[in-house]
Amino acid sequence: MPKSYGRNERIAASIQREAAHVISTEIKDPRVSLATVTEVNVSPDLRNATIYVSFMSDDDAKVKEAMQVLNKAAGFMRSTLASRLKMRYTPNITFEYDSLVKESMKLDALIAKGLGPKEERTMAEADTDTDADVDVDSDAEDSAKN
């Protein structure tokens, strides 16, 4: 039976924690100041690690530039991780842009635009109506028991 939280996942979690700390405190470049480490994938042989990063900026040119800065800093990141993680072999680091946050924000905007103010109000009224029905039913059950 395989372990539910194996060594790869533990190492990925450690790399994610330390990489987020290094990016936020030790990389002084302002182009990567608002980077967030969203996920880390480690290969089964622990030789390669992919760090997925998202940014608060929506500008594609700024994101591309920040990704270039991070990929140039991969050697610094690897040496810093090597000193902190105390592993026999520190994986090669590559950075990938995680566009999931950007895509989810677009979907939220489309949903909000599609609902509009009238439909939001109708949905809110429907929610309060179902709450009122629940209260009436529970009062009827209480009176039936007495």
Order of alpha helices (4+ residues) and beta strands (2+ residues): alpha-beta-beta-alpha-alpha-beta-alpha
